Amino acid sequence: MSRTEFILTTAIILFAAFAMGWFANWLVHRFTRVRQSDVADLDRMSQELHEAEETRDQAITYLQQREAELTNQLSQTEAELRAAMDGLREARQEAEELRSQLHGAG
């Protein structure tokens, strides 16, 4: 093999290697490229997620406020019940005292 043939063969092999590398690079970028529609879908999903998180936070806040209101209302109702029970107990004692006075006087 002469020097010219060797150089030509080496040049062809290097060009073929370059072409295969370029083609492989093109294939990789072709299949891994992010499409504009995919980016739009991701943007839409992230916006929907953000809105869902805001709605969840609002619901949690509402439930906490409602729970506080109901707890306060329950405490007031229990206090009223205790007062009514105390009043009933006193009324029964008073009625019992009046009965004993009537039976003792009569």
PyMOL commands that set and color helices and strands:
alter all, ss='L'
color gray80, all
select helices_A, chain A and resi 3-32+36-105
alter helices_A, ss='H'
color red, helices_A
deselect
rebuild
show_as cartoon
